[in-house]
Structures are given as structure tokens and as C-alpha cells.
């Protein structure tokens, strides 16, 4: 009997000695989103056909995290901006716009660990769009997305490199009367609305091009909610 008990204890201790990990429950990461394109996204076929292949290869994407973590790192209150230059018009269903090159701007308030998590988060959301990141920079980022009656009135600044300002699309912004959302947002969102771009500016380096575009129906504002990756927790003693 004692011999059997001893064998059980030895086996139990052996199990405890095996390195193990477990997966913590995954969580959500959510917040506000802005996107500005160099082609009109809310338009009629006539305008879209006149732009495709000529413009629309530039975009700015911005995420402001309200709450949540990525790779186990809290990103609450932080932001990340991606500036993209593609081969051709993004969203064109008949031509491949890739490859694309990008510059990432991460929140200067973030720690080194948070900066890495912000980059991983943005690239996971942008997929092929942000596959080739040429530069990662830090800057003070401010994103204001209007709520209620001000929904659609939004602003973004990222240092002196990026500036976007939008307002809601009104009746006077309809040219042909057949406008609709011609291009969808470049990333999945739980809510998005097309808005009028008052200013869309990139004055940074790394992409071989800068721009300042005004008075186009070429932006989106909205909200995102993603399932964050699970975190591995080591049980080693």
C-alpha cells in the first residue's frame, strides 16, 4: 500500500515539473477610427470612373484605442496612424493595388512595449496594406471624433506630419444625385460613415510623396471592436 502511494506521489510531482502554459481568455479592443483617401469614397459612377487608376493610391488610417489590450499589453488611451502609398487605386475591384508601402506613426506617450503592440495591432488590422512598413516614428497624436449632432466632424493631427479634418456630408455636396458609398473602408469596422474631407495632409518623409487634398468626399469616420489575441500564461514554477 505504501509502495503504491509512493508511486502516485512521484507521478504527481513529475506532472508538476513539466513546463506548461495556458491561454488566458481573449479580450476586446475598441475605439474610434478615421480614414482619408485620395479618391472620393462617396460618389457616383461617373466621378469614380474618372478617378480610378489616376488617384486613390494614397490613404491615411488612424485608430484611437478607448479600451483593451493587444498581445497582453494595454493600449487604452493610445493612438496609431498609418500613411500608405499603393501601386494604384485602393479598393478598385478590377485591379490589384498592391504592393503598398507605409509609414507608421505611434503615440509618443506609449512605452517601448506599447509602441511594439501598437505596430502589431495596426499591421494585423491593415494586413497587406501595412505589410511593408518602411518607417516607424513617434509623435504626439490627437484624434477627435464628433458624437451626436457633431458626428462626422472630426480632426486628426500626428505631429507636423499628418492632419485631417472632416465634416458631415450635406445636401450641397451631392453633384449628380446618384452618390453612394463607392469604396468601403480599408479595415473592418463595427460602424462607419462617409464624410466630407476639409483637409487631408501628409507632410512627412519615407514614401517619396507628400500631399494636401481639400474638399473631397473622401473620408470615413467610425468605430472598431476587435477580438484581441489571447495571452499565453506560463505555469512553470
Backbone as numpy.savetxt, mean C-alpha at the origin, in Angstrom:
# Nx Ny Nz CAx CAy CAz Cx Cy Cz
6.88 -52.01 38.09 6.05 -50.79 38.09 6.91 -49.54 38.09
7.94 -49.53 38.99 8.83 -48.37 39.04 9.59 -48.21 37.73
9.93 -49.35 37.12 10.66 -49.30 35.86 9.81 -48.67 34.77
8.51 -49.04 34.73 7.60 -48.48 33.74 7.43 -46.99 33.95
7.30 -46.60 35.24 7.14 -45.18 35.56 8.38 -44.38 35.14
9.53 -44.98 35.32 10.77 -44.32 34.93 10.86 -44.11 33.43
10.42 -45.10 32.67 10.43 -44.97 31.21 9.49 -43.85 30.76
8.35 -43.74 31.41 7.39 -42.69 31.06 8.00 -41.32 31.31
8.67 -41.15 32.46 9.29 -39.87 32.79 10.37 -39.51 31.79
11.21 -40.51 31.41 12.27 -40.26 30.44 11.69 -39.82 29.10
10.63 -40.49 28.65 10.00 -40.13 27.38 9.42 -38.72 27.44
8.79 -38.38 28.57 8.19 -37.06 28.72 9.26 -35.96 28.68
10.38 -36.21 29.38 11.46 -35.24 29.37 12.08 -35.11 27.99
12.11 -36.20 27.25 12.64 -36.17 25.90 11.78 -35.33 24.99
10.46 -35.42 25.16 9.54 -34.61 24.35 9.75 -33.13 24.63
9.94 -32.79 25.91 10.16 -31.39 26.27 11.44 -30.84 25.67
12.42 -31.73 25.45 13.71 -31.28 24.93 13.70 -31.02 23.44
12.65 -31.48 22.73 12.59 -31.29 21.29 12.25 -29.84 20.98
13.06 -29.15 20.14 12.74 -27.75 19.77 11.40 -27.69 19.05
10.53 -26.83 19.52 9.21 -26.70 18.91 8.85 -25.25 18.74
7.93 -25.01 17.83 7.37 -23.68 17.65 5.87 -23.82 17.50
5.16 -22.75 17.76 3.73 -22.73 17.52 3.39 -21.42 16.84
2.26 -21.40 16.15 1.83 -20.22 15.42 0.78 -19.48 16.21
1.07 -18.23 16.53 0.08 -17.41 17.21 -1.02 -17.04 16.23
-2.20 -16.78 16.76 -3.31 -16.40 15.89 -2.98 -15.16 15.08
-3.31 -15.18 13.80 -3.03 -14.03 12.94 -3.98 -12.90 13.30
-3.60 -11.69 12.97 -4.39 -10.51 13.32 -4.62 -9.66 12.08
-5.46 -8.66 12.24 -5.75 -7.75 11.13 -4.88 -6.50 11.22
-4.60 -5.94 10.06 -3.96 -4.65 9.99 -4.86 -3.78 9.11
-5.20 -2.60 9.58 -6.18 -1.79 8.87 -5.83 -0.31 8.96
-6.39 0.46 8.01 -6.12 1.88 8.01 -6.63 2.58 6.76
-6.03 3.72 6.45 -6.45 4.57 5.34 -5.50 4.42 4.15
-6.02 4.71 2.97 -5.24 4.50 1.74 -5.49 5.65 0.77
-4.42 6.04 0.06 -4.52 7.01 -1.03 -3.73 6.50 -2.22
-4.23 6.81 -3.41 -3.55 6.40 -4.64 -3.77 7.46 -5.70
-2.68 7.88 -6.35 -2.78 8.85 -7.46 -2.10 8.26 -8.68
-2.75 8.37 -9.81 -2.24 7.83 -11.07 -2.00 8.97 -12.06
-1.28 8.67 -13.13 -1.05 9.69 -14.16 -2.03 9.56 -15.32
-2.97 8.63 -15.22 -4.08 8.54 -16.17 -5.38 8.68 -15.39
-6.42 9.14 -16.04 -7.71 9.27 -15.37 -8.26 7.88 -15.05
-8.73 7.71 -13.82 -9.29 6.42 -13.41 -10.82 6.45 -13.44
-11.40 7.65 -13.31 -12.85 7.82 -13.42 -13.10 8.62 -14.69
-13.53 7.92 -15.74 -13.60 8.58 -17.04 -14.47 7.78 -18.01
-14.62 8.30 -19.20 -15.33 7.59 -20.25 -14.35 6.90 -21.18
-14.86 6.03 -22.05 -14.00 5.26 -22.95 -13.21 6.16 -23.90
-13.80 7.27 -24.31 -13.12 8.13 -25.27 -11.84 8.71 -24.68
-11.91 9.20 -23.43 -10.72 9.76 -22.78 -9.73 8.65 -22.45
-10.22 7.52 -21.95 -9.34 6.40 -21.59 -8.57 5.91 -22.81
-9.25 5.79 -23.94 -8.58 5.31 -25.15 -7.55 6.31 -25.66
-7.75 7.58 -25.37 -6.78 8.59 -25.82 -5.55 8.61 -24.94
-5.64 8.04 -23.73 -4.51 8.06 -22.80 -3.73 6.75 -22.76
-4.40 5.63 -23.01 -3.76 4.33 -22.84 -2.53 4.20 -23.74
-1.46 3.71 -23.16 -0.21 3.55 -23.89 0.63 4.81 -23.94
0.04 5.94 -23.54 0.76 7.22 -23.56 1.06 7.73 -22.16
0.11 7.58 -21.26 0.29 7.99 -19.87 -0.23 6.86 -18.98
-0.22 7.10 -17.68 -0.74 6.08 -16.76 0.30 5.11 -16.28
1.57 5.35 -16.60 2.64 4.46 -16.16 3.24 4.90 -14.83
2.72 5.96 -14.24 3.21 6.47 -12.97 2.11 6.40 -11.93
2.51 6.11 -10.68 1.52 6.01 -9.60 2.19 6.25 -8.26
1.40 6.76 -7.34 1.81 6.91 -5.94 0.78 6.20 -5.09
1.24 5.32 -4.21 0.37 4.57 -3.31 0.79 4.88 -1.88
-0.17 5.06 -0.99 0.16 5.40 0.39 -0.79 4.70 1.36
-0.20 4.10 2.39 -0.96 3.43 3.45 -0.69 4.11 4.79
-1.74 4.40 5.52 -1.62 4.89 6.90 -2.25 3.84 7.82
-1.43 3.21 8.63 -1.91 2.13 9.50 -2.57 2.72 10.74
-3.82 2.38 10.93 -4.51 2.82 12.15 -4.25 1.86 13.29
-4.28 0.57 13.00 -3.99 -0.43 14.03 -3.55 -1.73 13.37
-2.78 -2.51 14.10 -2.35 -3.81 13.60 -0.85 -3.95 13.52
-0.41 -5.17 13.25 1.00 -5.52 13.17 1.30 -6.26 11.89
2.58 -6.30 11.53 3.03 -7.06 10.37 4.30 -7.80 10.77
4.33 -9.10 10.53 5.46 -9.94 10.96 5.73 -9.78 12.46
4.64 -9.59 13.20 4.77 -9.47 14.65 5.22 -8.11 15.14
5.35 -7.13 14.24 5.81 -5.80 14.61 4.65 -4.80 14.50
4.36 -4.10 15.58 3.26 -3.14 15.57 3.58 -1.98 14.64
2.61 -1.63 13.78 2.76 -0.51 12.85 1.72 0.57 13.10
1.01 0.50 14.21 -0.06 1.44 14.50 0.45 2.88 14.48
-0.22 3.73 13.71 0.13 5.14 13.63 1.21 5.47 12.62
1.75 4.47 11.92 2.83 4.70 10.97 2.33 4.61 9.53
3.12 5.16 8.60 2.72 5.21 7.19 3.87 4.79 6.29
3.51 4.39 5.07 4.49 4.05 4.05 3.95 4.48 2.69
4.84 5.00 1.85 4.46 5.50 0.53 5.30 4.80 -0.52
4.67 4.40 -1.63 5.38 3.80 -2.75 5.17 4.67 -3.99
6.27 4.98 -4.67 6.22 5.75 -5.91 6.68 4.82 -7.03
5.87 4.70 -8.09 6.09 3.67 -9.10 6.18 4.24 -10.50
7.09 3.68 -11.28 7.18 3.97 -12.73 7.16 2.62 -13.45
6.10 2.36 -14.21 5.94 1.10 -14.92 6.32 1.25 -16.38
6.28 0.13 -17.10 6.64 0.13 -18.52 5.56 0.81 -19.35
4.29 0.63 -18.95 3.19 1.22 -19.71 2.00 1.45 -18.78
0.86 1.75 -19.31 -0.31 2.15 -18.53 -0.72 1.06 -17.54
-0.71 1.40 -16.27 -1.13 0.47 -15.22 -2.63 0.24 -15.29
-3.03 -1.01 -15.24 -4.44 -1.34 -15.31 -4.95 -1.64 -16.71
-4.12 -1.45 -17.72 -4.52 -1.75 -19.10 -4.73 -3.26 -19.24
-5.97 -3.69 -19.54 -6.24 -5.13 -19.60 -5.65 -5.83 -20.81
-5.14 -5.07 -21.77 -4.66 -5.67 -23.02 -3.14 -5.69 -23.15
-2.43 -5.00 -22.25 -0.98 -4.97 -22.32 -0.38 -5.13 -20.93
0.74 -5.80 -20.85 1.42 -6.01 -19.58 2.23 -4.75 -19.22
1.92 -4.10 -18.10 2.63 -2.88 -17.74 3.99 -3.12 -17.07
4.31 -4.39 -16.81 5.54 -4.70 -16.09 6.67 -5.00 -17.06
7.93 -4.77 -16.63 8.35 -4.54 -15.24 8.09 -3.11 -14.79
8.03 -2.96 -13.47 7.90 -1.65 -12.85 9.04 -1.48 -11.85
9.42 -0.24 -11.64 10.43 0.05 -10.62 9.82 1.01 -9.61
10.31 0.95 -8.38 9.66 1.71 -7.31 10.67 2.28 -6.34
10.23 3.35 -5.69 10.93 3.94 -4.55 9.97 3.87 -3.37
10.44 3.38 -2.24 9.63 3.33 -1.03 10.08 4.41 -0.06
9.11 5.06 0.55 9.38 6.05 1.59 8.67 5.57 2.86
9.45 5.28 3.89 8.89 4.79 5.14 8.92 5.89 6.19
8.02 5.79 7.12 7.83 6.79 8.16 9.11 7.00 8.98
9.54 8.25 9.09 10.77 8.53 9.83 10.62 8.28 11.33
9.39 8.16 11.81 9.18 7.87 13.23 9.35 6.40 13.56
9.42 5.57 12.53 9.52 4.13 12.73 10.92 3.72 13.18
10.97 2.68 14.00 12.25 2.09 14.37 12.79 1.31 13.17
14.03 0.85 13.28 14.61 0.06 12.20 13.76 -1.19 11.94
13.29 -1.82 13.01 12.45 -3.01 12.88 11.12 -2.66 12.21
10.54 -1.54 12.58 9.27 -1.12 11.99 9.45 -0.71 10.54
10.58 -0.10 10.20 10.84 0.26 8.81 10.88 -0.99 7.93
11.53 -2.04 8.42 11.58 -3.30 7.67 10.19 -3.90 7.53
9.37 -3.80 8.58 8.01 -4.34 8.53 7.14 -3.53 7.58
7.32 -2.21 7.56 6.56 -1.37 6.63 6.90 -1.71 5.18
8.17 -1.95 4.91 8.57 -2.34 3.55 7.97 -3.69 3.18
8.05 -4.65 4.10 7.49 -5.98 3.83 5.98 -5.91 3.62
5.32 -5.09 4.40 3.86 -4.92 4.27 3.51 -4.34 2.91
4.18 -3.26 2.51 3.88 -2.61 1.23 4.15 -3.55 0.06
5.28 -4.26 0.11 5.61 -5.16 -1.00 4.65 -6.33 -1.07
4.16 -6.78 0.07 3.18 -7.86 0.07 1.87 -7.40 -0.55
1.48 -6.16 -0.31 0.25 -5.62 -0.87 0.42 -5.29 -2.35
1.59 -4.72 -2.72 1.80 -4.28 -4.10 2.20 -5.38 -5.05
2.68 -6.50 -4.52 3.09 -7.65 -5.32 4.03 -7.24 -6.48
3.70 -7.57 -7.73 4.60 -7.29 -8.85 4.87 -5.80 -9.03
3.94 -4.99 -8.60 4.10 -3.55 -8.73 5.30 -3.06 -7.93
5.55 -3.69 -6.77 6.64 -3.27 -5.89 7.70 -4.37 -5.76
7.80 -5.18 -6.78 8.78 -6.26 -6.76 10.20 -5.72 -6.85
10.41 -4.68 -7.63 11.74 -4.11 -7.85 11.83 -2.74 -7.18
12.21 -2.74 -5.90 12.37 -1.50 -5.15 13.81 -1.04 -5.28
14.01 0.12 -5.89 15.36 0.62 -6.15 15.94 1.37 -4.96
15.08 2.03 -4.20 15.53 2.82 -3.06 14.49 2.73 -1.95
14.98 2.74 -0.71 14.11 2.86 0.46 14.60 4.05 1.25
13.74 5.04 1.43 14.10 6.27 2.11 13.18 6.50 3.30
13.59 7.37 4.18 12.75 7.76 5.31 12.39 9.23 5.19
11.19 9.56 5.65 10.73 10.95 5.61 9.55 11.09 6.56
9.26 12.31 6.92 8.06 12.61 7.69 6.86 12.49 6.76
5.91 11.63 7.12 4.74 11.37 6.27 3.48 11.82 6.99
2.64 12.56 6.30 1.35 12.99 6.84 0.26 12.63 5.84
-0.72 11.86 6.29 -1.84 11.45 5.45 -3.13 11.83 6.16
-3.96 12.62 5.50 -5.25 13.02 6.03 -6.34 12.62 5.05
-7.18 11.69 5.46 -8.30 11.23 4.63 -9.58 11.77 5.23
-10.30 12.58 4.48 -11.51 13.21 4.99 -12.60 12.21 5.31
-13.39 12.53 6.30 -14.50 11.67 6.71 -15.82 12.43 6.55
-16.91 11.68 6.51 -18.23 12.30 6.44 -18.39 13.17 5.21
-18.81 14.40 5.42 -19.03 15.32 4.30 -17.73 15.66 3.58
-16.60 15.47 4.26 -15.29 15.76 3.67 -14.66 14.54 3.02
-15.41 13.45 2.95 -14.86 12.23 2.34 -14.50 12.51 0.88
-13.28 12.24 0.53 -12.79 12.57 -0.80 -11.80 13.71 -0.77
-11.90 14.56 0.27 -10.95 15.65 0.45 -9.79 15.12 1.29
-8.67 14.87 0.65 -7.55 14.22 1.33 -6.23 14.87 0.94
-5.23 14.69 1.81 -3.90 15.24 1.56 -2.84 14.23 1.98
-1.75 14.25 1.23 -0.59 13.43 1.56 0.67 14.24 1.31
1.58 14.22 2.27 2.93 14.75 2.05 3.92 13.73 2.60
5.01 13.54 1.87 6.10 12.68 2.32 7.39 13.46 2.09
7.86 14.12 3.16 9.00 15.00 3.03 8.74 16.06 1.99
9.77 16.36 1.18 9.61 17.30 0.07 9.47 16.57 -1.25
9.33 15.24 -1.17 9.33 14.43 -2.39 7.95 14.19 -2.97
6.97 13.98 -2.10 5.63 13.58 -2.56 4.57 14.50 -1.99
3.63 14.90 -2.83 2.49 15.70 -2.38 1.28 15.32 -3.23
0.19 15.00 -2.56 -1.08 14.72 -3.23 -2.18 15.47 -2.50
-3.09 16.05 -3.26 -4.28 16.67 -2.69 -5.46 16.30 -3.58
-6.56 15.88 -2.97 -7.74 15.47 -3.73 -8.99 16.13 -3.16
-10.05 16.07 -3.95 -11.38 16.48 -3.51 -12.39 15.55 -4.15
-13.61 15.62 -3.68 -14.67 14.79 -4.25 -14.97 15.20 -5.68
-15.37 14.24 -6.49 -15.77 14.53 -7.86 -17.19 15.10 -7.86
-17.37 16.23 -8.53 -18.67 16.88 -8.58 -19.28 16.86 -9.98
-20.47 17.42 -10.10 -21.18 17.41 -11.36 -20.43 18.12 -12.48
-19.68 19.16 -12.13 -18.94 19.91 -13.14 -17.72 19.16 -13.66
-17.39 18.03 -13.01 -16.22 17.24 -13.44 -16.58 16.19 -14.48
-17.85 16.11 -14.85 -18.29 15.17 -15.87 -18.20 15.83 -17.25
-17.45 15.19 -18.13 -17.25 15.76 -19.46 -18.24 15.21 -20.49
-18.40 13.87 -20.49 -19.26 13.26 -21.51 -20.54 12.67 -20.93
-20.61 12.55 -19.62 -21.80 11.99 -19.00 -21.80 10.48 -18.90
-20.78 9.83 -19.47 -20.69 8.37 -19.42 -19.53 7.90 -18.55
-19.06 8.74 -17.65 -17.92 8.37 -16.82 -18.26 7.26 -15.83
-17.27 6.46 -15.56 -17.37 5.40 -14.56 -15.95 5.08 -14.12
-15.81 4.16 -13.17 -14.47 3.74 -12.74 -13.89 2.86 -13.83
-13.00 3.43 -14.63 -12.40 2.71 -15.75 -11.27 1.81 -15.27
-10.46 2.28 -14.33 -9.39 1.48 -13.74 -9.67 1.28 -12.26
-9.46 0.07 -11.78 -9.61 -0.22 -10.35 -8.35 0.20 -9.59
-8.45 0.34 -8.26 -7.24 0.60 -7.47 -6.21 -0.51 -7.69
-4.97 -0.18 -7.46 -3.87 -1.12 -7.74 -3.68 -2.17 -6.65
-4.34 -2.00 -5.50 -4.25 -2.97 -4.41 -5.66 -3.26 -3.90
-5.86 -4.40 -3.24 -7.20 -4.71 -2.71 -7.55 -3.81 -1.54
-8.79 -3.33 -1.53 -9.28 -2.45 -0.48 -10.67 -2.89 -0.05
-11.06 -2.52 1.16 -12.43 -2.83 1.59 -13.39 -1.71 1.18
-12.82 -0.55 0.87 -13.64 0.56 0.37 -12.74 1.48 -0.43
-13.23 1.94 -1.57 -12.48 2.90 -2.38 -13.45 3.76 -3.16
-13.10 5.01 -3.35 -13.90 5.89 -4.19 -12.96 6.73 -5.05
-13.33 6.93 -6.33 -12.51 7.79 -7.18 -12.68 9.24 -6.75
-11.61 10.01 -6.84 -11.66 11.42 -6.45 -10.90 12.26 -7.46
-11.15 13.56 -7.40 -10.52 14.52 -8.31 -9.15 14.90 -7.75
-8.12 14.83 -8.60 -6.76 15.15 -8.17 -6.48 16.63 -8.37
-6.34 17.35 -7.28 -5.95 18.75 -7.34 -4.46 18.86 -7.62
-3.67 17.98 -6.97 -2.23 17.98 -7.18 -1.68 16.58 -6.96
-0.78 16.16 -7.83 -0.10 14.86 -7.75 1.35 15.13 -8.13
2.24 15.08 -7.13 3.60 15.52 -7.37 4.63 14.56 -6.79
5.64 14.25 -7.60 6.81 13.51 -7.14 8.05 14.28 -7.56
8.84 14.70 -6.58 10.04 15.49 -6.85 11.30 14.80 -6.34
11.20 13.49 -6.15 12.33 12.74 -5.62 13.22 12.20 -6.71
14.13 11.32 -6.31 15.07 10.71 -7.25 14.94 9.19 -7.20
15.60 8.54 -8.14 15.61 7.08 -8.14 14.85 6.44 -9.28
13.89 7.15 -9.85 13.08 6.60 -10.94 13.43 7.18 -12.29
14.31 8.17 -12.32 14.68 8.80 -13.58 13.62 9.72 -14.14
12.61 10.03 -13.33 11.53 10.89 -13.79 10.88 11.56 -12.58
10.44 12.79 -12.74 9.63 13.47 -11.74 8.38 13.98 -12.43
7.38 14.37 -11.65 6.16 14.87 -12.29 5.36 15.78 -11.36
4.53 16.57 -11.97 3.52 17.36 -11.27 2.29 17.41 -12.16
1.25 16.75 -11.72 0.01 16.62 -12.50 -1.13 17.24 -11.71
-1.96 18.00 -12.40 -3.06 18.71 -11.74 -4.37 18.50 -12.49
-5.45 18.60 -11.74 -6.80 18.68 -12.31 -7.14 17.49 -13.21
-7.04 16.28 -12.61 -7.44 15.06 -13.31 -8.29 14.21 -12.36
-9.14 13.41 -12.93 -9.95 12.48 -12.14 -9.16 11.18 -12.01
-8.07 11.25 -11.29 -7.05 10.21 -11.39 -6.61 9.62 -10.06
-7.42 9.76 -9.01 -7.00 9.26 -7.70 -8.10 8.44 -7.03
-7.68 7.70 -6.02 -8.59 6.96 -5.15 -8.26 7.28 -3.70
-9.28 7.30 -2.86 -9.09 7.27 -1.42 -9.93 6.11 -0.88
-9.51 5.55 0.22 -10.27 4.43 0.75 -9.68 3.89 2.03
-10.06 2.66 2.34 -9.63 2.00 3.57 -9.23 0.57 3.25
-8.25 0.07 4.00 -7.80 -1.30 3.81 -7.94 -2.08 5.11
-8.10 -3.38 4.97 -8.09 -4.30 6.11 -7.56 -5.63 5.60
-6.40 -6.01 6.07 -5.74 -7.22 5.60 -5.50 -8.17 6.76
-5.42 -9.44 6.42 -5.04 -10.44 7.40 -3.53 -10.45 7.51
-3.02 -10.07 8.65 -1.58 -10.02 8.85 -1.04 -11.45 8.98
0.21 -11.70 8.58 0.78 -13.04 8.70 0.91 -13.44 10.15
0.76 -14.75 10.40 0.87 -15.26 11.75 2.29 -15.16 12.24
2.46 -15.08 13.56 3.77 -14.96 14.17 4.16 -16.30 14.77
5.39 -16.76 14.49 5.90 -18.00 15.07 6.47 -17.73 16.45
6.03 -18.50 17.41 6.52 -18.35 18.78 7.31 -19.60 19.15
8.56 -19.43 19.54 9.40 -20.58 19.91 9.04 -21.05 21.30
8.97 -22.35 21.48 8.68 -22.95 22.79 9.93 -23.54 23.41
11.09 -23.28 22.83 12.35 -23.81 23.38 12.60 -23.25 24.77
13.10 -24.09 25.63 13.41 -23.67 27.00 14.91 -23.43 27.14
